[in-house]
Amino acid sequence: MKLYLKYYRLLPSTEGGCVTGAQHSVRALDVPLESYIVLVLYRYLELNPTDVVVHFVQCKATTNVLRIVLPTSSVEASAFFTDAAPLPDDPALFCQLPSIAIERINTIVSGLCGVCRRLTKQHVAATKSSAELLGFKGNTLVAPADASLWTKFCELDMVRCVEEVLKLGVNDSQLPAEIGQLESHLVQPLKSHNIYKLINLVNNVRISSEEEHRKLASAEQQFDFHANHKFAEGYEKTLADLMLYICFELIERRLTNAVLRAKVPNLSGWMERVAKHDEGRLHQVCNEVLPTAQNCSLLTAFAGCDALVLEIPQEFSLYKSDTKKLNLKGDQVLTTNQAEVLDILCKVDRIPTDIGSAVNDWATNGFEWDTVPVEARPEGGKLPPARILRKRHQLESLVNEVMRLATDGAIIVDFCSGTGHLGILLAHLLPRCTVYLLENKEESQQRAMERVERLALRNVVFFQCNLDYFTARFDIGVSLHACGVATDIVLEKCFAHRAHFVSCPCCYGKLYNIEHVTYPRSRLFRESELALKEYFCVAHCADQTHDLASDRTNVAKAHQGFYCMDVIDRDRALRAEELGYKVLRKRLKDESCTPKNRLLVGIYGEGDMR
């Protein structure tokens, strides 16, 4: 296993200084916060350097650079510095760092939480201990940041929070919101998947329901849900505690322990519990890797701490993991009635462009299902029998387009690949191409890996990461029912590399503006009279498509939904055409195989358009 971390500068031994009390020389590196978090965890878990080899990749420096020190007898002995040797041709460098390359299963993991999880799993597998760090059923930080408050908080929010604290200046008056949010979370009553098992274990009772708990004879027997919220995720220390502690230990150095005790007593108490849980070892590792003396400008106590204002929300809980509670759309949410919809569609009709999609023109498939191994068919993905034929029809339309576009040596990326239905079939049918399966859900990708292993495919590389973290060059991008804005992120990836694309969108109603994808997509639609909320209304109506064969379907509303899908996809196609693409707007061959049956095929440059 190879671990890749960013660094900005490697200093000579004499500049780096020595760790207090150490008799050996050290090297000093300037690194970003993410590299520091991973490195502390690496040292804390006592991973074998021969099992997990650390590679430091040089990048351009930004603000808030931390200066870490590495004993030559430990980490540096297994480190590879890219300023001293050519950059290795490793797919782990095809995405944002930190990343991990696991060569034996041809898998790349990217993203702070994903990398920390993988290191922890390596530690658990090697030592046969500490499995509790991965939480109940190994679910700690397993979901991606766009679906989990926990992962978002640990991977994005806390990194931003620490950076803000490190750059506090005399003109700053407020502390980052995340400090108050964790304080509020820690006073919430404990929640746990196996709560009655935990109560029985802690209080030495035998109950199985809330009613039985209320009937316990004495208050001593009753479980204190507030006092037993000892750690971030509940009663036991998990990886989330380790990552958050590493961050807050830096914050404590900057704001001082006394200020934290006064402003956030529950958070301060949590830090003490985490530190004492392993007799202060995590705290010791933090100070060994990052001595304050090497970072005087960043980690010395901030003089104006007492005057800083901190808002503590009355109710904030990281237990709420439902994605709907993330409120990604904010004030863009719009509910409409049919009269409003009709008025908006009249505005659409006045946009000077053709809106619609063509019947799929493939006469026959470019392959025979009978010649495809079972593991490369939908059956291999454990689909229920009722869905197999529909999935086949979906795959046929996309695969036929990709087979026409692909040339020997092409790199094809199956974005949001799930359990691999599309990507694995392409890898089997196009053995001279390389197929990247990119998926951020660990469980789904594991099932895809098992299928690839049984098929003995050698042209598949797995990327477990968010779409935004993937940076590699490729020739063809494909996506089958990438949800909402994910379809447009995929298209932007294709645009950046001038790659062809074959995309079947989904969940139009989940479109919302993000930093690098805003709506409408095209110049023509942006300059039209459609307001943003009206555009999202059309997207919302595009999800009102249902099976026309069902007696319960409102046929008129479904046809309106199909038209609204064509509206949004025309905007997407116009965006691609502005960038030099020729775009086909088709429907899947068997249109009844899914209500989301639109297909966008984009060819960059002078391609064959059928």
C-alpha positions as CSV (number, residue, x, y, z in Angstrom):
1,M,0.0,0.0,0.0
2,K,1.3,3.4,-1.0
3,L,0.2,6.6,0.9
4,Y,0.7,9.9,-1.0
5,L,0.8,13.2,0.9
6,K,1.3,16.7,-0.3
7,Y,4.3,18.7,0.9
8,Y,5.6,22.1,-0.1
9,R,9.3,22.2,1.0
10,L,11.9,19.8,2.5
11,L,14.3,21.5,4.8
12,P,17.9,20.3,5.6
13,S,18.4,18.6,8.9
14,T,20.1,21.6,10.4
15,E,17.1,23.9,9.7
16,G,14.6,21.4,11.0
17,G,15.9,21.3,14.5
18,C,15.5,18.3,16.8
19,V,12.5,16.8,18.6
20,T,12.8,17.5,22.3
21,G,14.9,14.8,24.0
22,A,15.7,13.0,20.8
23,Q,19.3,12.0,20.1
24,H,18.9,11.5,16.4
25,S,18.7,14.0,13.5
26,V,15.3,15.0,12.0
27,R,14.1,16.4,8.8
28,A,11.5,19.1,8.6
29,L,8.8,19.4,5.9
30,D,6.3,22.2,5.2
31,V,2.9,20.5,4.6
32,P,-0.8,21.4,4.4
33,L,-3.2,20.5,7.2
34,E,-4.6,17.4,5.5
35,S,-1.1,15.9,5.2
36,Y,-0.5,16.6,8.9
37,I,-3.8,14.9,10.0
38,V,-3.0,11.8,8.0
39,L,0.6,11.6,9.2
40,V,-0.3,11.9,12.8
41,L,-2.8,9.1,12.4
42,Y,-0.2,7.0,10.6
43,R,2.2,7.4,13.4
44,Y,-0.5,6.9,16.1
45,L,-1.7,3.7,14.6
46,E,2.0,2.5,14.4
47,L,1.6,1.2,10.8
48,N,4.4,-0.8,9.5
49,P,6.4,1.3,7.0
50,T,6.9,-1.7,4.8
51,D,3.1,-2.3,4.6
52,V,2.2,1.4,4.1
53,V,5.0,3.3,2.3
54,V,4.7,7.1,2.5
55,H,5.4,9.2,-0.6
56,F,5.5,12.9,-0.3
57,V,4.5,14.8,-3.5
58,Q,5.7,18.3,-3.9
59,C,3.0,20.9,-4.6
60,K,2.8,24.7,-4.6
61,A,2.6,26.3,-1.2
62,T,-0.5,28.1,0.1
63,T,-1.1,29.9,3.4
64,N,-1.1,28.2,6.8
65,V,1.8,25.8,6.0
66,L,2.6,23.6,9.0
67,R,6.2,22.5,9.6
68,I,6.4,18.9,10.7
69,V,9.5,17.0,11.8
70,L,10.3,13.4,10.9
71,P,12.9,11.2,12.6
72,T,15.1,9.7,10.0
73,S,14.8,6.3,11.8
74,S,11.1,6.0,11.2
75,V,8.9,7.7,8.5
76,E,11.6,9.2,6.4
77,A,13.2,5.8,5.9
78,S,10.1,4.8,3.8
79,A,9.4,8.2,2.3
80,F,9.8,9.1,-1.4
81,F,10.3,12.7,-2.2
82,T,9.3,13.7,-5.7
83,D,11.7,16.6,-5.9
84,A,14.5,14.1,-5.7
85,A,13.3,11.6,-8.3
86,P,10.9,11.5,-11.2
87,L,7.2,11.5,-10.4
88,P,6.0,7.9,-10.4
89,D,3.4,6.9,-12.9
90,D,0.9,5.9,-10.3
91,P,-2.9,6.3,-10.6
92,A,-3.0,7.5,-7.0
93,L,-1.7,10.8,-8.4
94,F,-4.7,11.0,-10.7
95,C,-6.8,12.5,-7.9
96,Q,-6.5,15.0,-5.1
97,L,-4.1,14.1,-2.3
98,P,-4.1,12.6,0.2
99,S,-4.6,9.3,-1.6
100,I,-3.8,5.6,-1.3
101,A,-2.8,3.1,-3.9
102,I,-3.6,-0.5,-3.1
103,E,-1.9,-2.4,-5.9
104,R,-3.1,-5.9,-5.1
105,I,-6.7,-4.9,-5.8
106,N,-5.9,-2.1,-8.3
107,T,-7.7,0.5,-6.2
108,I,-7.1,4.2,-5.5
109,V,-8.7,5.8,-2.4
110,S,-8.8,9.6,-2.3
111,G,-10.3,12.1,0.2
112,L,-9.2,12.8,3.8
113,C,-11.8,10.6,5.5
114,G,-11.5,7.8,2.9
115,V,-7.7,7.7,3.4
116,C,-7.9,7.8,7.2
117,R,-10.5,4.9,7.1
118,R,-8.3,2.8,4.9
119,L,-5.3,3.4,7.2
120,T,-7.4,2.4,10.2
121,K,-8.6,-0.7,8.5
122,Q,-5.0,-1.6,7.7
123,H,-4.2,-1.2,11.4
124,V,-7.1,-3.3,12.5
125,A,-6.3,-6.1,10.0
126,A,-2.6,-6.2,11.1
127,T,-3.1,-6.1,14.9
128,K,-6.5,-7.8,15.1
129,S,-7.5,-5.1,17.6
130,S,-9.0,-1.6,17.7
131,A,-12.0,-2.6,15.5
132,E,-14.1,-0.2,17.6
133,L,-12.3,2.7,15.9
134,L,-14.4,2.0,12.8
135,G,-17.7,2.2,14.8
136,F,-20.8,0.1,14.7
137,K,-20.6,-2.3,11.7
138,G,-17.6,-0.4,10.5
139,N,-19.7,2.6,9.5
140,T,-17.7,5.5,10.9
141,L,-17.1,8.1,8.1
142,V,-18.0,5.5,5.5
143,A,-20.4,7.8,3.6
144,P,-19.1,10.6,1.3
145,A,-19.2,14.2,2.4
146,D,-22.2,15.1,0.2
147,A,-24.3,12.4,2.0
148,S,-23.0,12.5,5.6
149,L,-22.8,15.3,8.1
150,W,-20.1,13.4,9.9
151,T,-17.8,13.1,6.9
152,K,-18.5,16.7,5.8
153,F,-17.7,17.9,9.3
154,C,-14.4,15.9,9.6
155,E,-13.2,16.2,6.0
156,L,-14.3,19.8,5.0
157,D,-15.7,21.9,7.8
158,M,-12.9,21.2,10.4
159,V,-10.1,21.7,7.9
160,R,-11.6,25.1,7.1
161,C,-12.1,25.8,10.8
162,V,-8.5,25.1,11.8
163,E,-7.2,27.2,8.9
164,E,-9.3,30.1,10.0
165,V,-8.1,29.8,13.6
166,L,-4.5,29.6,12.5
167,K,-4.7,32.9,10.6
168,L,-6.6,34.8,13.3
169,G,-5.5,38.5,13.3
170,V,-6.0,41.5,15.4
171,N,-9.0,42.6,13.3
172,D,-10.9,39.3,13.7
173,S,-13.8,39.3,16.2
174,Q,-15.4,35.9,15.8
175,L,-14.4,32.2,16.1
176,P,-15.4,29.7,13.4
177,A,-18.9,28.3,13.7
178,E,-17.6,24.7,13.8
179,I,-16.2,25.1,17.3
180,G,-19.7,26.0,18.6
181,Q,-21.3,23.3,16.6
182,L,-19.3,20.5,18.1
183,E,-19.9,22.0,21.6
184,S,-23.6,21.9,20.9
185,H,-23.4,18.3,19.5
186,L,-21.7,17.0,22.6
187,V,-24.5,18.1,24.9
188,Q,-27.1,16.2,22.8
189,P,-28.3,12.9,24.3
190,L,-26.3,9.9,23.1
191,K,-27.7,7.9,20.1
192,S,-26.6,4.4,19.1
193,H,-27.7,1.7,16.7
194,N,-27.5,-0.9,19.5
195,I,-28.6,1.3,22.3
196,Y,-30.2,-1.4,24.6
197,K,-27.2,-3.7,24.2
198,L,-25.1,-0.8,25.3
199,I,-27.4,0.1,28.3
200,N,-27.3,-3.5,29.4
201,L,-23.5,-3.6,29.2
202,V,-22.9,-0.3,31.0
203,N,-25.6,-0.5,33.7
204,N,-25.6,-4.3,34.2
205,V,-29.3,-4.7,33.4
206,R,-31.5,-6.7,31.0
207,I,-33.9,-4.5,29.0
208,S,-34.9,-4.3,25.4
209,S,-37.3,-1.3,25.1
210,E,-37.8,2.3,26.2
211,E,-40.7,1.2,28.4
212,E,-38.5,-1.3,30.3
213,H,-35.9,1.3,30.8
214,R,-38.4,3.7,32.4
215,K,-39.5,1.0,34.8
216,L,-36.0,0.3,36.2
217,A,-36.2,0.4,40.0
218,S,-33.6,3.1,40.7
219,A,-32.1,6.1,39.1
220,E,-28.7,4.5,39.3
221,Q,-29.9,1.7,37.0
222,Q,-31.2,4.2,34.4
223,F,-28.9,5.1,31.6
224,D,-27.8,8.8,31.5
225,F,-27.9,9.6,27.8
226,H,-26.2,12.9,28.3
227,A,-23.4,11.9,30.6
228,N,-22.6,8.8,28.5
229,H,-22.2,10.9,25.3
230,K,-18.5,10.6,26.0
231,F,-17.1,10.7,22.5
232,A,-18.0,12.3,19.2
233,E,-20.1,9.5,17.9
234,G,-21.4,8.2,21.3
235,Y,-20.1,6.0,24.0
236,E,-16.9,4.6,22.3
237,K,-14.0,6.4,20.8
238,T,-13.9,6.1,17.0
239,L,-11.8,7.4,14.1
240,A,-14.0,10.5,14.1
241,D,-12.6,11.3,17.6
242,L,-9.0,10.8,16.4
243,M,-9.4,13.1,13.4
244,L,-11.3,15.8,15.3
245,Y,-8.8,15.7,18.2
246,I,-5.9,16.2,15.9
247,C,-7.6,19.3,14.6
248,F,-8.7,20.7,18.0
249,E,-5.3,20.1,19.5
250,L,-4.0,22.7,17.0
251,I,-6.9,25.0,17.9
252,E,-6.1,24.5,21.6
253,R,-2.5,25.6,21.1
254,R,-3.7,28.7,19.3
255,L,-6.6,29.6,21.7
256,T,-5.1,28.1,24.9
257,N,-6.7,25.4,27.1
258,A,-8.0,28.1,29.5
259,V,-10.0,29.8,26.8
260,L,-11.5,26.6,25.5
261,R,-12.5,25.6,29.1
262,A,-14.3,28.9,29.5
263,K,-16.0,29.1,26.1
264,V,-16.7,25.4,25.3
265,P,-16.5,23.3,28.5
266,N,-18.1,20.3,27.0
267,L,-15.7,20.3,24.0
268,S,-12.8,20.8,26.4
269,G,-14.0,17.8,28.5
270,W,-14.2,15.7,25.4
271,M,-10.6,16.5,24.5
272,E,-9.5,15.4,28.0
273,R,-11.4,12.1,27.6
274,V,-9.8,11.4,24.2
275,A,-6.4,12.2,25.5
276,K,-6.7,10.1,28.7
277,H,-8.2,7.2,26.8
278,D,-4.8,6.1,25.5
279,E,-2.8,7.7,28.4
280,G,-2.0,10.8,26.3
281,R,-0.4,9.0,23.4
282,L,-2.3,10.8,20.7
283,H,-1.4,14.1,22.2
284,Q,2.2,13.1,22.4
285,V,2.3,12.1,18.7
286,C,0.7,15.4,17.7
287,N,3.5,17.3,19.5
288,E,6.2,15.0,18.2
289,V,5.1,15.5,14.6
290,L,4.4,19.2,15.0
291,P,6.5,21.0,17.6
292,T,5.2,24.5,18.4
293,A,8.7,25.8,18.3
294,Q,8.9,25.1,14.5
295,N,5.6,26.9,13.9
296,C,5.9,30.0,16.1
297,S,3.8,32.3,13.8
298,L,0.9,29.8,13.6
299,L,0.7,28.0,16.9
300,T,1.7,30.5,19.5
301,A,-1.2,31.6,21.6
302,F,-3.4,34.3,20.1
303,A,-3.4,37.4,22.3
304,G,-7.0,38.5,21.8
305,C,-8.8,35.2,22.5
306,D,-11.0,36.5,25.3
307,A,-12.5,39.1,23.1
308,L,-13.4,36.7,20.3
309,V,-17.1,35.9,20.0
310,L,-18.3,32.3,19.6
311,E,-21.9,31.4,18.7
312,I,-23.1,28.1,20.1
313,P,-26.3,26.9,18.4
314,Q,-29.0,25.8,20.8
315,E,-29.4,22.6,18.8
316,F,-26.9,21.2,16.5
317,S,-26.4,17.4,16.1
318,L,-24.1,15.4,13.9
319,Y,-26.4,12.5,14.5
320,K,-28.7,13.8,11.8
321,S,-27.2,12.1,8.8
322,D,-30.2,12.4,6.4
323,T,-28.9,14.2,3.3
324,K,-32.2,16.2,3.2
325,K,-31.1,17.9,6.4
326,L,-27.9,19.2,4.7
327,N,-30.2,21.7,2.9
328,L,-28.0,21.7,-0.2
329,K,-30.5,23.7,-2.2
330,G,-31.1,26.4,0.4
331,D,-33.5,29.0,-0.8
332,Q,-33.5,27.5,-4.3
333,V,-36.2,25.0,-3.3
334,L,-39.4,25.8,-5.2
335,T,-42.9,24.4,-5.0
336,T,-45.3,25.2,-7.8
337,N,-48.8,24.6,-9.0
338,Q,-49.7,23.7,-12.6
339,A,-50.7,27.2,-13.6
340,E,-47.2,28.5,-12.7
341,V,-45.6,25.6,-14.6
342,L,-47.5,26.4,-17.7
343,D,-46.5,30.1,-17.5
344,I,-42.9,29.0,-17.1
345,L,-43.1,26.6,-20.1
346,C,-44.4,29.5,-22.2
347,K,-41.1,31.3,-21.4
348,V,-39.2,28.2,-22.5
349,D,-41.1,28.1,-25.8
350,R,-39.7,31.6,-26.5
351,I,-36.1,30.5,-26.3
352,P,-34.8,30.3,-29.9
353,T,-33.7,26.7,-29.9
354,D,-35.0,23.3,-30.7
355,I,-36.1,21.2,-27.7
356,G,-36.5,17.5,-28.0
357,S,-34.8,14.1,-28.2
358,A,-34.6,11.6,-31.1
359,V,-35.6,8.0,-31.2
360,N,-32.6,5.7,-30.7
361,D,-31.3,4.7,-34.1
362,W,-29.4,1.5,-33.3
363,A,-30.7,-1.3,-35.4
364,T,-28.9,-4.1,-33.6
365,N,-26.5,-4.3,-30.6
366,G,-22.8,-4.3,-31.2
367,F,-22.5,-7.4,-28.9
368,E,-24.4,-10.5,-28.0
369,W,-25.5,-11.0,-24.4
370,D,-25.1,-14.8,-24.8
371,T,-21.3,-14.3,-25.3
372,V,-21.0,-12.1,-22.2
373,P,-20.0,-13.9,-18.9
374,V,-22.6,-13.9,-16.2
375,E,-20.5,-11.7,-13.9
376,A,-20.4,-9.0,-16.6
377,R,-24.2,-9.1,-17.1
378,P,-26.7,-7.4,-14.8
379,E,-27.3,-10.8,-13.2
380,G,-23.7,-10.7,-11.8
381,G,-24.7,-7.6,-9.9
382,K,-27.3,-9.4,-7.9
383,L,-30.2,-7.5,-9.4
384,P,-33.7,-8.9,-8.8
385,P,-35.1,-10.8,-11.8
386,A,-37.7,-8.1,-12.5
387,R,-35.0,-5.5,-13.1
388,I,-32.5,-7.5,-15.2
389,L,-34.2,-7.0,-18.6
390,R,-34.7,-3.3,-17.9
391,K,-31.0,-2.9,-16.9
392,R,-29.9,-4.7,-20.0
393,H,-31.8,-2.3,-22.2
394,Q,-30.3,0.7,-20.3
395,L,-26.8,-0.7,-20.8
396,E,-27.2,-1.6,-24.4
397,S,-27.9,2.0,-25.4
398,L,-24.9,3.4,-23.6
399,V,-22.5,0.6,-24.6
400,N,-23.3,0.8,-28.3
401,E,-22.4,4.5,-28.2
402,V,-19.1,3.9,-26.3
403,M,-18.1,1.0,-28.6
404,R,-18.4,3.3,-31.6
405,L,-16.3,6.1,-29.9
406,A,-13.6,3.9,-28.3
407,T,-10.2,3.3,-29.9
408,D,-7.4,1.0,-28.8
409,G,-5.7,2.4,-25.7
410,A,-8.6,4.7,-24.8
411,I,-9.2,5.5,-21.2
412,I,-12.9,5.3,-20.3
413,V,-14.3,6.5,-17.0
414,D,-17.5,5.2,-15.6
415,F,-18.5,8.0,-13.2
416,C,-20.8,7.1,-10.3
417,S,-20.2,3.5,-11.2
418,G,-22.1,1.8,-8.3
419,T,-21.7,-1.9,-8.4
420,G,-20.1,-1.7,-11.9
421,H,-22.9,-2.7,-14.3
422,L,-21.8,-0.4,-17.1
423,G,-18.0,-0.2,-16.5
424,I,-17.5,-3.9,-16.1
425,L,-19.4,-4.7,-19.3
426,L,-17.3,-2.1,-21.1
427,A,-14.1,-3.6,-19.7
428,H,-15.1,-7.0,-20.9
429,L,-16.2,-5.9,-24.4
430,L,-13.2,-3.5,-24.9
431,P,-10.2,-5.4,-23.5
432,R,-7.7,-3.0,-25.2
433,C,-9.1,0.0,-23.4
434,T,-8.6,0.9,-19.7
435,V,-11.8,1.4,-17.7
436,Y,-11.8,3.5,-14.5
437,L,-14.7,2.7,-12.1
438,L,-15.2,5.8,-10.0
439,E,-17.5,5.5,-7.0
440,N,-17.6,7.2,-3.6
441,K,-19.6,4.5,-1.8
442,E,-17.2,1.8,-0.3
443,E,-19.8,-1.0,-0.1
444,S,-20.9,-0.6,-3.7
445,Q,-17.4,-0.6,-5.0
446,Q,-16.5,-3.6,-3.0
447,R,-19.2,-5.6,-4.8
448,A,-17.8,-4.4,-8.1
449,M,-14.3,-5.5,-7.1
450,E,-15.6,-9.0,-6.4
451,R,-17.1,-9.2,-9.9
452,V,-13.9,-7.9,-11.6
453,E,-11.9,-10.4,-9.6
454,R,-14.1,-13.3,-10.7
455,L,-13.9,-12.2,-14.3
456,A,-10.1,-11.8,-14.0
457,L,-10.2,-8.5,-15.8
458,R,-6.9,-6.7,-16.0
459,N,-8.0,-3.5,-17.6
460,V,-10.0,-2.0,-14.6
461,V,-8.8,0.5,-12.1
462,F,-11.0,1.5,-9.1
463,F,-11.2,5.0,-7.7
464,Q,-13.0,5.4,-4.4
465,C,-13.5,9.1,-4.1
466,N,-15.8,12.0,-4.8
467,L,-16.2,13.2,-8.4
468,D,-14.4,16.5,-7.5
469,Y,-11.3,14.7,-6.3
470,F,-10.7,12.9,-9.6
471,T,-8.2,14.8,-11.8
472,A,-6.9,12.2,-14.4
473,R,-6.8,12.6,-18.1
474,F,-9.3,10.3,-20.0
475,D,-10.8,9.9,-23.4
476,I,-14.5,9.0,-22.8
477,G,-16.7,9.7,-19.8
478,V,-19.8,7.7,-19.2
479,S,-22.5,7.9,-16.6
480,L,-25.7,6.0,-16.1
481,H,-28.2,7.8,-13.8
482,A,-25.7,10.0,-12.1
483,C,-27.9,11.8,-9.6
484,G,-28.8,15.5,-10.1
485,V,-25.9,17.9,-10.3
486,A,-23.5,14.9,-10.5
487,T,-24.4,14.6,-14.2
488,D,-23.1,18.2,-14.7
489,I,-20.0,17.6,-12.7
490,V,-19.3,14.6,-14.9
491,L,-19.8,16.7,-18.1
492,E,-17.5,19.4,-16.7
493,K,-14.8,16.7,-16.2
494,C,-15.3,15.7,-19.8
495,F,-15.1,19.3,-21.0
496,A,-11.9,19.9,-19.1
497,H,-10.1,17.0,-20.9
498,R,-12.0,17.4,-24.2
499,A,-13.2,13.9,-23.7
500,H,-16.2,12.4,-25.5
501,F,-19.2,11.7,-23.2
502,V,-22.2,9.3,-23.1
503,S,-24.5,10.3,-20.3
504,C,-28.0,9.2,-19.2
505,P,-29.0,11.9,-16.6
506,C,-31.2,11.3,-13.5
507,C,-32.9,13.1,-10.6
508,Y,-33.3,16.4,-12.5
509,G,-35.1,17.8,-9.5
510,K,-32.0,17.6,-7.4
511,L,-30.1,20.3,-9.4
512,Y,-28.7,23.1,-7.3
513,N,-25.9,25.6,-7.7
514,I,-22.4,24.7,-6.4
515,E,-19.2,26.6,-6.7
516,H,-18.1,25.3,-10.1
517,V,-21.5,24.3,-11.6
518,T,-24.2,26.9,-11.9
519,Y,-27.5,26.9,-13.7
520,P,-28.6,27.6,-16.4
521,R,-25.7,25.9,-18.1
522,S,-25.6,27.6,-21.5
523,R,-25.3,31.2,-22.5
524,L,-28.6,31.1,-24.5
525,F,-30.6,29.9,-21.4
526,R,-28.8,32.4,-19.1
527,E,-29.8,35.2,-21.4
528,S,-33.4,34.1,-21.7
529,E,-36.2,35.5,-19.5
530,L,-36.2,32.4,-17.3
531,A,-35.4,33.2,-13.7
532,L,-33.3,30.8,-11.7
533,K,-36.2,29.6,-9.6
534,E,-38.2,29.0,-12.8
535,Y,-35.4,27.0,-14.3
536,F,-35.3,24.8,-11.1
537,C,-39.1,24.5,-11.4
538,V,-38.7,23.0,-14.9
539,A,-36.0,20.6,-13.4
540,H,-38.5,19.7,-10.6
541,C,-41.2,18.9,-13.2
542,A,-38.7,16.7,-15.1
543,D,-38.9,14.2,-12.2
544,Q,-42.6,13.8,-12.6
545,T,-42.1,11.1,-15.2
546,H,-43.6,7.7,-14.5
547,D,-44.4,4.4,-16.2
548,L,-46.9,5.2,-18.9
549,A,-48.2,1.6,-18.8
550,S,-49.3,2.0,-15.2
551,D,-53.0,2.7,-14.5
552,R,-52.0,5.1,-11.7
553,T,-49.8,7.3,-13.9
554,N,-51.0,10.8,-14.7
555,V,-50.2,10.5,-18.4
556,A,-50.4,14.3,-19.2
557,K,-48.1,15.1,-16.2
558,A,-45.7,12.4,-17.3
559,H,-45.5,13.7,-20.9
560,Q,-44.9,17.2,-19.4
561,G,-42.1,15.7,-17.4
562,F,-40.5,14.1,-20.5
563,Y,-40.6,17.5,-22.2
564,C,-39.0,19.1,-19.1
565,M,-36.2,16.6,-19.2
566,D,-35.6,17.6,-22.8
567,V,-35.5,21.3,-21.8
568,I,-32.8,20.7,-19.2
569,D,-30.8,18.4,-21.5
570,R,-31.0,21.0,-24.3
571,D,-29.4,23.5,-21.9
572,R,-26.7,20.9,-21.2
573,A,-26.1,20.2,-24.8
574,L,-25.8,23.9,-25.7
575,R,-23.2,24.3,-23.0
576,A,-21.2,21.5,-24.6
577,E,-21.7,22.9,-28.1
578,E,-20.3,26.3,-26.9
579,L,-17.1,24.4,-26.1
580,G,-16.7,22.7,-29.4
581,Y,-18.8,19.5,-29.0
582,K,-21.3,18.0,-31.4
583,V,-24.1,16.6,-29.3
584,L,-26.8,14.0,-30.0
585,R,-29.9,14.1,-27.8
586,K,-31.4,10.6,-27.9
587,R,-33.6,8.3,-25.9
588,L,-32.7,4.9,-24.7
589,K,-33.5,2.1,-27.2
590,D,-36.4,0.6,-25.1
591,E,-37.9,3.8,-23.7
592,S,-39.9,1.9,-21.1
593,C,-36.8,0.5,-19.4
594,T,-36.7,3.6,-17.1
595,P,-38.6,6.9,-16.9
596,K,-35.2,8.7,-17.0
597,N,-34.6,7.5,-20.5
598,R,-32.8,10.5,-22.1
599,L,-29.3,10.1,-23.5
600,L,-26.6,12.7,-24.3
601,V,-23.8,11.8,-26.6
602,G,-21.0,14.4,-27.0
603,I,-18.2,14.1,-29.5
604,Y,-15.3,16.6,-29.3
605,G,-13.9,17.8,-32.6
606,E,-14.7,16.3,-35.9
607,G,-16.4,13.0,-34.9
608,D,-18.8,10.7,-36.8
609,M,-22.3,11.8,-35.9
610,R,-25.1,9.3,-36.6
